[in-house]
């Protein structure tokens, strides 16, 4: 995630508590989605789709925070 903006992401992880919290939440969601898709943590399709929507919503929020940081720089 955000491979092209690694430096900016590292700065935000160090300096922005909200970004750090959302990033960690996104990472946890990613692990849960992968586990469900691999079958190591079976999940109903509806629950998996909700999890994916939450993950996308979190990523969108992270993107907005990155854009705000970049605009302020």
Legacy VTK file of the C-alpha trace (Angstrom):
# vtk DataFile Version 3.0
C-alpha trace
ASCII
DATASET POLYDATA
POINTS 73 float
0.000 0.000 0.000
1.336 3.417 -1.006
4.581 1.932 -2.303
5.194 5.033 -4.436
4.911 7.288 -1.379
7.043 5.358 1.096
8.906 8.383 2.480
5.744 10.404 3.014
4.047 7.415 4.629
6.971 6.921 7.029
6.829 10.578 8.068
3.089 10.351 8.692
3.462 7.123 10.663
5.944 8.890 12.951
4.181 12.231 13.250
0.435 11.650 12.837
-1.388 9.566 15.441
-4.577 9.288 13.364
-2.637 8.096 10.325
-0.738 5.543 12.428
-3.959 4.232 14.002
-5.713 3.929 10.623
-2.664 2.326 9.023
-2.488 -0.321 11.753
-6.225 -0.917 11.452
-5.851 -1.349 7.674
-3.030 -3.849 8.195
-5.208 -5.896 10.573
-8.090 -5.851 8.092
-5.717 -6.976 5.335
-4.603 -9.954 7.434
-8.212 -10.924 8.140
-9.194 -10.676 4.461
-6.228 -12.790 3.377
-6.962 -15.400 6.049
-10.604 -15.575 4.960
-9.695 -15.835 1.271
-7.105 -18.556 1.965
-9.570 -20.502 4.074
-7.486 -20.353 7.255
-10.219 -18.249 8.891
-13.478 -19.236 7.167
-15.996 -16.446 6.859
-19.400 -15.976 5.242
-19.335 -14.112 1.940
-21.399 -11.246 3.361
-18.993 -10.788 6.285
-15.991 -10.926 3.956
-17.519 -8.306 1.667
-18.200 -6.042 4.656
-14.617 -6.503 5.784
-13.352 -5.581 2.320
-15.554 -2.464 2.273
-14.201 -1.404 5.667
-10.641 -1.979 4.423
-11.296 0.153 1.331
-12.918 2.910 3.404
-9.872 2.930 5.681
-7.510 3.088 2.707
-9.493 5.999 1.255
-9.178 7.848 4.561
-5.422 7.191 4.618
-5.176 8.513 1.058
-6.996 11.715 2.038
-4.641 12.229 4.977
-1.643 11.757 2.686
-3.056 14.237 0.177
-3.680 16.800 2.939
-0.120 16.326 4.218
1.304 16.727 0.733
-0.775 19.871 0.070
0.435 21.411 3.344
4.085 20.735 2.501
LINES 1 74
73 0 1 2 3 4 5 6 7 8 9 10 11 12 13 14 15 16 17 18 19 20 21 22 23 24 25 26 27 28 29 30 31 32 33 34 35 36 37 38 39 40 41 42 43 44 45 46 47 48 49 50 51 52 53 54 55 56 57 58 59 60 61 62 63 64 65 66 67 68 69 70 71 72
